[in-house]
Amino acid sequence: MVITNYLLEYLKLENLIMNLETAKLFCDVVELKNFSRAAEIHGISQSAVSQQIAQLEMEYNVQLIDRKKRPIELTAAGEIFLKACRDIIERYQQLNSEIAQLSRQSCKIHLAAIFSIGMHTLQPYVKKFMGIYPEVNLSIEYQNAKDIYDRLLRGGIDIGVVALPHRDKNIEVYPFENETLLLVCAPEHPFAKEYEIDIHQLQGEKFIAFSADVPTRRHVDAILKKYNVPVRVLMEFDNVETIKRAVEINAGISILPKPCLRSELAAGTLKTVAFTNEHFYRPTGIIIRKDKHLVKAARYLLELLRKDFESEL
């Protein structure tokens, strides 16, 4: 036990890593029963191995190895020393493993996006991010814009992605994607035969809209008002998926972001028509709280979203 206590104190010194290497060297000499083979494994000379073992014996004033016997054997003190070395090396390795595991577990990124962006526009970015950081726990939630802003300010999420982001003194806003807005209709609707259409042709048409409190609704209403085009709003929904289902059954037309329509266009259940008047867009943005400290992986995700936007400018 005296040897063990001495070794514990020895490993508390400033050069801990070097002392652990010496402990490993001692264990290898004992296991291999050969100084030269242990020297090869550690990439040092046999003389250096002998000197380090001799230094240990001088420090504790005991003989650890009986060099007169072939193969070499441990003394009684050497047996105690070996047990202590193995115990400390095992504890050190366990410590490293637990810290590494804790680091992986603690690296969790909470991201919230409005449904239309999270389900469609964001997916290629998520795939690219997970290819770089496969061990990061990226939690993605789909919420309405108001809840995203509230949770961001309370610290419940790290990053938010919304449409038509508004300014706030406590929030940093970064541009994400400008999503093209298109007229959407069922394949049997008369507009489906058109390649382009003048927005004035929508006047009086049955229209499927977002709910009044959704920012995209206000944005589309502003476009229609700019061109003085009144429509008949028959249905209002708070999410893009329900709007698409209503349009598919020809309950009315709508104006929706292009990224949300990929699967329906591929399946042929919806048709889109571009406008001749101008290119209409829905700006989207990334939001973070100004005083929020982001972990390295979260900073990379933010830069990934921003760089891909900047490459399109």
Secondary structure, 3 states (H helix, E strand, C coil): CHHHHHHHHHCCCCCHHHHHHHHHHHHHHHHHCCHHHHHHHHCCCHHHHHHHHHHHHHHHCCCCEECCCCCCEECHHHHHHHHHHHHHHHHHHHHHHHHHHHHHHHCEEEEEECHHHHHHHCHHHHHHHHHHCCCCEEEEEECCHHHHHHHHHHCCCCEEEEECCCCECCEEEEEEEEEEEEEEECCCCHHHHCCEECHHHHCCCEEEEECCCCHHHHHHHHHHHHCCCCCEEEEEECCHHHHHHHHHCCCCEEEEEHHHHHHHHHHCCCEEEEECCCCCEEEEEEEEECCCCCCHHHHHHHHHHHHHHHCCC
